[in-house]
């Protein structure tokens, strides 16, 4: 939460507001990255789980088999759904990894 103390002045100086907004920049950057990661995971999950033709069933079978074999990259690729996007390394969100799951 950002609080601007204005006291008796109902119109705070613009430089005061800019200082407070600048303090939010790191938060905004972290949030943007978390959202980017979740969009990547969501696209993969949707493509993996919502295709019901033969190709989709085969894709899911390959994913489940790789997961059962304990492949950490496969588990991490969709792990953000349950543990959050900020608890996994950046490698879990690469386009290469996610596209490989959908082959």
N, C-alpha and C positions, 0 to 999 in steps of 0.2 A: 504494500500500500504506500502510495506517495502522499505526503501531506505537505501542503504549502502553507506556512504560517504567514498570514497577512496582517494580523493585528488589527489596527484601526484602518489600515489601508485596504480598501475593497478591490483595488486593482494592483496586484503585485507587479513589480518590475519584470519585464520579459526575460531578463538575464537570470533571474531567480528561477523561473519556470524552466528555462533551458538547462540549468545546472541539475535540476531534479530529473529532467528527462534524460540527460546524458547518463545519469546514474542507473537508469533502467536499461541502457543499451546491452550490457552483458546478459541480463536476464532475457531480453528479447532474442538475442542470438542463440542462447541455449534452447529456448522454447522453439524457435524456428527449426533447429536441428532435430529436436525430439519429434516435432510434427512431421518433418521430412522422413525420418526413420519410420514412423508409424504409417505414413502413406505408402512407403515401400513395402512394408510387411502386409498391410491390408490388401494391396494389389496382388501380391503373391498368394495370400491366403484365398482371396476370392477366385483367382484363376485356378488354383489347385483344387478347391472344394466345390466349385459350382459348375463344373463341366461334367455332364453325365453320359456323354457318348463314350465309345470304346477308348478313344485317345485319353479322355479325362480319367477314366477308371485305371488305365495303365499308368498314367502319370502319378495318381495317388498311390497305387501299389508300389511304384518305385520309391516314392517319398517315404512311405511307411516302412519299407524294407531297409532303406538307408538309415532311418531313425532307429529301427530295432537293432541294427548293427552297431549303434553307438556313435555314429558320426557326429562329432560335436558341431561341425559347421552346419549340418542339416538341422540339428536341434536349435542352434542359435538363430537360424534364419527366421523362424517363427516364434522364438522364445519371447520376444518383446510383447507379444499378446498377453502373456501371463505375468511376466516379471517387470515389464516396463522398458522403454527404449533407452533409458539412461543407465541401465545396469549391464549392458552388453557392449563388447568392443565394436569399433567402427566397422571391422571386417564383416560383422554379421549383417550389414545393411548394404553391401555392395551390389550393384546391378548384376555383376558377373555371377555371384553366388545365387541370387534370386532367379536369374534367367536359367541357370543350370538346373534348378529344381523343376522348372517348367518344361524341360525338353521332353 
